[in-house]
Amino acid sequence: MSTLAEKVAVMQAHGEGKAIQFKDIVHGPAVWNDVGRPAWNWAQNEYRVKTERTSPRAFRIGFDSGGSTTGLQYHDGRPMRVSSRPTCESSLFVEKIDE
């Protein structure tokens, strides 16, 4: 849950024209989505200033001998959680690079 100061900071950022995202913390799944005009329903949603990505996501895909994927990892080895529901946070662009 956000503190009052965090809530005020997000609302001030919205007033300054910054992009805001929300996620439904009651009904889930808790996925961040863009919102143009926030309702500021803090009992049901969490809000944040949308972060601007400065670099592309780096990740590794594991394959078994049959060519099936065995898992996804971030570049530092942390496992990547993959959602079956496409979202802005789980959509990936994959380019095969021959080494």
C-alpha positions in Angstrom: 0.0 0.0 0.0 1.2 3.5 -0.8 1.9 6.1 1.8 0.1 9.4 1.7 3.3 11.1 0.5 3.6 8.6 -2.3 0.0 9.1 -3.3 0.4 12.9 -3.4 3.6 12.5 -5.5 1.8 10.4 -8.1 -1.1 12.8 -8.2 1.2 15.8 -8.6 3.1 14.0 -11.4 -0.3 13.5 -13.2 -1.0 17.2 -12.8 2.4 17.9 -14.4 1.3 15.9 -17.4 3.3 12.7 -16.7 1.9 9.3 -17.8 0.3 7.3 -15.0 -0.3 3.6 -14.7 -2.5 1.6 -12.3 -3.0 -2.0 -11.3 -6.1 -3.6 -9.7 -5.0 -4.9 -6.3 -8.4 -6.3 -5.4 -9.5 -8.4 -8.4 -6.1 -8.9 -10.1 -4.1 -10.0 -11.9 -2.0 -7.2 -10.7 -0.6 -6.0 -14.0 0.4 -2.4 -14.6 -1.8 -0.6 -17.3 -1.8 2.9 -18.7 -4.6 5.2 -17.6 -5.5 8.5 -19.1 -7.8 9.9 -16.5 -7.2 8.1 -13.1 -10.2 7.6 -10.9 -7.8 7.7 -7.8 -9.6 4.7 -6.3 -6.8 3.9 -3.9 -8.9 1.2 -2.1 -8.9 -0.9 -5.3 -6.0 0.3 -7.4 -2.4 1.2 -6.9 -1.0 4.0 -9.1 2.5 4.9 -10.2 4.3 7.3 -12.6 5.0 5.3 -15.8 8.7 4.6 -16.0 10.5 5.4 -19.2 12.6 2.5 -20.5 16.1 3.7 -21.3 17.4 0.4 -22.6 15.9 -2.7 -24.1 15.2 -5.7 -21.9 17.9 -8.3 -22.1 17.0 -11.9 -21.4 17.9 -15.5 -22.1 15.7 -18.3 -23.5 16.7 -21.8 -22.7 16.0 -24.6 -25.3 16.2 -28.3 -25.0 17.6 -30.7 -27.6 14.1 -30.8 -29.3 14.0 -27.1 -29.7 11.3 -26.5 -27.0 11.8 -23.6 -24.6 12.9 -24.6 -21.1 12.7 -21.3 -19.4 13.2 -17.5 -19.6 15.8 -15.6 -17.6 16.8 -12.0 -17.3 20.4 -11.2 -18.3 21.5 -11.5 -14.6 20.0 -15.0 -14.3 16.8 -14.1 -12.4 13.8 -16.2 -13.7 11.4 -14.3 -15.8 7.7 -14.7 -14.9 5.7 -15.1 -18.1 2.0 -14.2 -18.2 -0.3 -16.0 -20.7 -2.2 -12.8 -20.9 -0.4 -10.3 -23.1 0.4 -7.0 -21.4 2.8 -4.2 -21.9 5.0 -5.7 -19.3 5.1 -9.2 -20.6 5.2 -8.7 -24.3 8.6 -9.4 -25.7 10.4 -8.9 -29.0 12.7 -11.7 -29.7 15.5 -11.6 -32.3 17.7 -14.7 -32.9 21.4 -13.8 -33.0 23.8 -16.3 -34.4 27.0 -16.5 -32.4 
